[in-house]
Amino acid sequence: MPDTATAAVPPFVSEKFRNPDVTAKGEERAFVALTRLRTVWINTGSLCNLACDNCYIESSPTNDRLVYLSAADVSKYLDEIARESMPVEEIGFTGGEPFMNRELPAMLADCLGRGFRVLVLTNAMKPMQHRKADLLALKARYGPAFRLRVSLDHYRADKHESLRGARSWAPAVEGLRWLAANGFAIDVAGRTLWDESEQALRAGFADLFRAEGIAVDAADPAELVLFPEMDAANDVPEITVQCWQILGVSPDSMMCASSRMIVKRKGADAPVVLPCTLLPYDPQFELGRWLAESHRSVKLNHPFCAQFCVLGGASCSAR
């Protein structure tokens, strides 16, 4: 898979998102300062049991460009947070499918044991279900500090499977039903690419949750998160410093104002820190080896910055 920074793009966007300081029109590019490091994301690796259509990170059973982080890797960053008295409240785990990393339960126990809230993004399929005993033990000890967000792209099986593949619906719903039946703190993440209003999507999910006995409030944007689509090949407007006022959006509300993500690239000697969950491959967004090195401002020099965060108003963090 080519790097986002060097991938071929259609002519209409070929001059956009090239210069970190100015747009194609020569205007000053918007940037976001880190105001308070609240959430640290751990990318456990890009391998996944599925190969979903339009997955922004292109996770699949063969994509190992981001290799598995170890529990020891994670522990070093948790030590740094404590040593530097960083105001981190939440540790998020994403992938790939995080439960494919065999050391995930140890990572979760370490984070929860140090007093952090923990959020895991999962498809709730077999990799997660193989860890039921570990999950029950963590829930019994840490309760609502441990939350899982399950990806369910639509409230109908056929539409979900049009993106995630045949036979992906039943095991996902089974996993979600099991989490709900056992009292886990859960959210659901859907997608908005369908030709349906948000109201219709939430109503459809509400019917599903009622039918399956799943305690998720589809009307609550924090419990049913509907993510905007991202496609680096689309013609996306660049965000300038003037856009904050024009759009009525604050840079402090952007994900990179309060979060960072840790990844380890295949062949690398050590992990690196990135601004957010959306930009795992683009080298221009590397902020250093350690969290303490990552406090500089982030230039919004990528289509995903506009599509997901500024115009889409979305964030991967819990609440």
C-alpha positions as CSV (number, residue, x, y, z in Angstrom):
1,M,0.0,0.0,0.0
2,P,1.5,3.4,-0.9
3,D,2.1,6.1,1.6
4,T,-0.6,8.7,1.7
5,A,2.0,11.4,1.2
6,T,3.3,9.9,-2.1
7,A,0.2,8.1,-3.5
8,A,-1.0,9.1,-6.9
9,V,-4.1,11.4,-6.6
10,P,-6.5,12.8,-9.3
11,P,-5.5,16.0,-11.1
12,F,-8.1,18.1,-9.3
13,V,-6.3,17.6,-6.0
14,S,-2.7,17.2,-7.2
15,E,-1.7,20.7,-5.9
16,K,-3.6,20.4,-2.6
17,F,-2.1,19.2,0.7
18,R,1.5,19.5,-0.5
19,N,2.9,22.3,1.5
20,P,2.5,22.1,5.3
21,D,2.5,25.9,5.7
22,V,0.4,27.2,2.8
23,T,-2.5,25.9,0.7
24,A,-2.6,25.5,-3.0
25,K,-4.1,29.0,-3.2
26,G,-1.2,30.4,-1.2
27,E,-3.2,31.0,2.1
28,E,-1.8,30.2,5.5
29,R,-2.7,26.6,6.4
30,A,-4.6,26.0,9.6
31,F,-2.8,24.4,12.5
32,V,-3.8,23.0,15.9
33,A,-1.8,23.3,19.1
34,L,-1.9,20.7,21.8
35,T,-3.9,22.3,24.6
36,R,-4.1,19.3,26.9
37,L,-3.0,15.7,26.3
38,R,-6.2,13.9,27.5
39,T,-6.2,10.8,25.3
40,V,-3.3,8.6,24.2
41,W,-4.2,6.0,21.5
42,I,-2.3,2.8,21.1
43,N,-2.4,1.2,17.7
44,T,-1.9,-2.5,18.5
45,G,-1.1,-3.3,14.8
46,S,-2.8,-3.0,11.4
47,L,-3.7,-6.7,11.0
48,C,-7.4,-7.4,11.1
49,N,-9.6,-10.4,10.6
50,L,-11.6,-8.4,8.0
51,A,-10.7,-6.3,4.9
52,C,-13.5,-3.7,4.9
53,D,-14.3,-1.5,2.0
54,N,-12.9,2.0,2.3
55,C,-11.1,1.2,5.6
56,Y,-9.0,4.4,6.1
57,I,-6.1,2.4,7.5
58,E,-6.5,-0.4,5.0
59,S,-6.5,-3.0,7.7
60,S,-6.7,-6.6,6.5
61,P,-5.4,-10.1,7.4
62,T,-2.2,-9.3,5.4
63,N,-1.5,-5.6,6.1
64,D,1.2,-5.7,8.8
65,R,2.7,-2.2,8.0
66,L,2.0,-1.4,11.6
67,V,3.3,-4.2,13.7
68,Y,2.1,-5.4,17.0
69,L,3.1,-3.3,20.0
70,S,4.0,-5.3,23.0
71,A,2.8,-4.8,26.6
72,A,6.4,-3.8,27.5
73,D,6.2,-1.0,24.8
74,V,2.9,0.3,26.2
75,S,4.3,0.2,29.8
76,K,7.2,2.5,28.8
77,Y,4.7,5.1,27.6
78,L,2.6,4.8,30.8
79,D,5.8,5.2,32.8
80,E,6.5,8.4,30.8
81,I,3.0,9.8,31.5
82,A,3.6,9.2,35.2
83,R,7.1,10.5,35.2
84,E,6.2,13.7,33.3
85,S,2.9,14.2,35.2
86,M,1.0,14.4,31.9
87,P,-2.8,15.1,32.3
88,V,-3.8,11.9,30.4
89,E,-7.2,10.5,31.4
90,E,-7.9,8.0,28.7
91,I,-6.0,5.3,26.8
92,G,-7.6,4.1,23.6
93,F,-6.8,1.0,21.7
94,T,-7.3,0.7,17.9
95,G,-6.0,-1.3,15.0
96,G,-6.5,-3.3,12.9
97,E,-8.5,-5.4,15.2
98,P,-6.9,-4.9,18.7
99,F,-7.9,-8.4,20.0
100,M,-5.7,-10.0,17.4
101,N,-2.7,-8.8,19.4
102,R,-2.3,-11.5,22.1
103,E,-0.8,-9.1,24.5
104,L,-3.9,-6.8,24.6
105,P,-5.3,-8.2,27.8
106,A,-2.0,-7.4,29.6
107,M,-2.0,-3.9,28.1
108,L,-5.6,-3.3,29.3
109,A,-4.8,-4.5,32.8
110,D,-1.8,-2.3,33.0
111,C,-3.7,0.8,31.9
112,L,-6.7,0.2,34.1
113,G,-4.5,-0.7,37.0
114,R,-2.9,2.7,36.8
115,G,-6.2,4.5,37.0
116,F,-6.8,5.4,33.3
117,R,-10.2,5.0,31.5
118,V,-9.8,2.6,28.7
119,L,-11.6,2.4,25.3
120,V,-11.1,-0.4,22.9
121,L,-12.4,-0.2,19.3
122,T,-13.4,-3.7,18.0
123,N,-15.5,-5.5,15.5
124,A,-16.6,-7.8,18.4
125,M,-16.0,-10.9,16.2
126,K,-14.0,-14.1,17.0
127,P,-10.8,-12.4,18.1
128,M,-12.7,-10.6,20.8
129,Q,-14.9,-13.5,21.7
130,H,-11.8,-15.7,22.3
131,R,-11.0,-13.3,25.1
132,K,-14.2,-13.6,27.0
133,A,-12.6,-14.8,30.3
134,D,-10.1,-11.9,30.2
135,L,-12.9,-9.4,29.4
136,L,-15.1,-10.6,32.3
137,A,-12.1,-10.4,34.7
138,L,-11.3,-6.8,33.6
139,K,-15.0,-5.8,33.9
140,A,-15.3,-7.3,37.4
141,R,-12.3,-5.4,38.6
142,Y,-12.6,-2.1,36.8
143,G,-16.3,-1.7,35.9
144,P,-17.3,1.3,33.7
145,A,-13.7,2.5,33.5
146,F,-13.4,-0.2,30.8
147,R,-15.4,0.6,27.7
148,L,-15.7,-1.1,24.3
149,R,-16.9,0.5,21.0
150,V,-18.2,-2.0,18.5
151,S,-18.1,-1.2,14.8
152,L,-21.5,-1.9,13.1
153,D,-21.6,-0.1,9.8
154,H,-25.4,-0.2,9.4
155,Y,-28.5,-1.5,11.2
156,R,-29.2,-3.9,8.4
157,A,-27.2,-7.1,7.8
158,D,-27.0,-6.7,4.0
159,K,-25.6,-3.2,4.1
160,H,-23.1,-4.0,6.9
161,E,-21.9,-7.0,4.9
162,S,-21.6,-4.9,1.7
163,L,-18.7,-3.2,3.4
164,R,-17.3,-5.9,5.8
165,G,-17.9,-9.0,3.7
166,A,-20.2,-12.0,3.7
167,R,-20.8,-13.7,7.1
168,S,-19.5,-10.6,9.0
169,W,-22.9,-9.6,10.5
170,A,-24.0,-12.5,12.7
171,P,-20.7,-12.8,14.7
172,A,-20.5,-9.0,15.2
173,V,-24.1,-8.9,16.5
174,E,-23.4,-12.0,18.6
175,G,-20.4,-10.3,20.2
176,L,-22.3,-7.1,20.8
177,R,-25.2,-9.0,22.3
178,W,-22.8,-10.9,24.6
179,L,-21.2,-7.6,25.8
180,A,-24.6,-6.1,26.5
181,A,-25.8,-9.2,28.3
182,N,-22.8,-9.2,30.6
183,G,-23.1,-5.5,31.5
184,F,-20.1,-4.1,29.7
185,A,-19.9,-0.3,29.1
186,I,-20.4,-0.2,25.3
187,D,-20.8,2.2,22.4
188,V,-21.5,1.4,18.7
189,A,-19.8,3.1,15.8
190,G,-21.7,3.3,12.5
191,R,-21.0,5.1,9.2
192,T,-22.8,7.8,7.3
193,L,-22.1,6.9,3.7
194,W,-25.6,5.6,3.2
195,D,-28.3,7.7,1.5
196,E,-30.1,8.2,4.8
197,S,-30.5,11.1,7.2
198,E,-29.0,10.9,10.6
199,Q,-32.5,10.7,12.1
200,A,-33.3,7.6,9.9
201,L,-30.0,6.0,10.8
202,R,-30.5,6.5,14.5
203,A,-34.1,5.2,14.3
204,G,-32.9,2.1,12.5
205,F,-30.2,1.4,15.0
206,A,-32.7,2.0,17.9
207,D,-35.0,-0.7,16.4
208,L,-32.0,-3.1,16.2
209,F,-30.9,-2.4,19.7
210,R,-34.4,-3.0,21.1
211,A,-34.8,-6.3,19.2
212,E,-31.4,-7.6,20.3
213,G,-31.6,-6.4,23.9
214,I,-28.6,-4.1,23.5
215,A,-28.4,-1.3,26.1
216,V,-27.2,1.5,23.8
217,D,-29.1,4.8,23.4
218,A,-29.2,5.3,19.6
219,A,-30.2,9.0,20.2
220,D,-27.1,9.7,22.2
221,P,-24.2,10.8,19.9
222,A,-21.7,9.4,22.4
223,E,-23.3,6.0,22.5
224,L,-24.1,5.6,18.8
225,V,-21.2,7.4,17.0
226,L,-21.8,8.0,13.3
227,F,-18.5,8.6,11.6
228,P,-18.1,10.7,8.4
229,E,-16.5,9.0,5.4
230,M,-12.9,9.7,4.5
231,D,-11.3,9.3,1.0
232,A,-8.0,10.9,0.3
233,A,-8.8,10.9,-3.5
234,N,-11.9,13.1,-3.1
235,D,-11.7,16.8,-3.9
236,V,-11.6,18.2,-0.3
237,P,-11.2,21.9,0.6
238,E,-8.0,22.9,2.4
239,I,-8.5,24.4,5.8
240,T,-6.9,27.9,6.3
241,V,-6.4,29.9,9.5
242,Q,-9.4,32.0,8.4
243,C,-11.7,28.9,8.3
244,W,-12.0,28.7,12.0
245,Q,-13.9,31.9,12.2
246,I,-15.8,31.3,8.9
247,L,-16.9,27.8,10.0
248,G,-17.5,28.7,13.6
249,V,-15.2,25.9,14.7
250,S,-12.5,26.1,17.4
251,P,-9.1,24.5,16.8
252,D,-9.3,23.4,20.5
253,S,-12.1,21.0,19.5
254,M,-10.0,19.0,17.1
255,M,-8.7,15.6,18.1
256,C,-5.1,16.6,17.8
257,A,-5.6,19.3,20.4
258,S,-6.0,16.7,23.1
259,S,-4.7,13.3,21.8
260,R,-1.8,11.5,20.4
261,M,-1.3,8.0,18.9
262,I,1.5,5.5,19.3
263,V,2.4,3.2,16.4
264,K,5.3,0.9,15.5
265,R,6.0,0.6,11.8
266,K,7.3,-2.6,10.2
267,G,11.1,-2.7,10.3
268,A,11.4,0.3,12.7
269,D,13.6,0.0,15.8
270,A,11.0,1.7,18.0
271,P,7.5,3.2,18.1
272,V,6.7,6.8,17.2
273,V,4.1,9.3,18.2
274,L,1.5,10.7,15.7
275,P,-1.1,13.4,16.2
276,C,-4.2,11.2,16.0
277,T,-5.7,7.9,14.8
278,L,-6.3,9.0,11.2
279,L,-2.8,9.4,9.9
280,P,-0.9,6.2,10.6
281,Y,1.4,6.1,7.5
282,D,2.3,9.7,6.5
283,P,5.8,10.4,7.7
284,Q,5.2,14.2,7.8
285,F,3.1,13.7,10.9
286,E,5.7,11.9,13.0
287,L,6.1,13.9,16.2
288,G,9.0,12.0,17.8
289,R,9.8,8.9,19.8
290,W,8.1,9.9,23.0
291,L,5.0,11.8,24.1
292,A,7.1,14.6,25.6
293,E,8.5,15.3,22.1
294,S,5.0,15.5,20.5
295,H,3.7,18.8,22.0
296,R,4.3,20.9,18.9
297,S,1.4,22.2,16.7
298,V,0.0,20.1,13.9
299,K,-0.5,21.5,10.4
300,L,-3.7,20.3,8.9
301,N,-2.0,19.1,5.7
302,H,-4.1,16.1,4.9
303,P,-7.6,15.5,3.4
304,F,-8.7,13.5,6.5
305,C,-8.1,16.6,8.7
306,A,-10.8,18.4,6.7
307,Q,-13.2,15.5,6.0
308,F,-13.3,13.9,9.5
309,C,-12.4,16.6,12.0
310,V,-13.0,20.1,10.8
311,L,-15.9,19.6,8.4
312,G,-17.1,16.2,9.8
313,G,-17.0,17.3,13.4
314,A,-15.9,13.9,14.5
315,S,-13.5,12.5,17.1
316,C,-12.5,9.0,18.0
317,S,-12.2,9.6,21.8
318,A,-14.9,8.4,24.1
319,R,-16.5,11.5,25.6
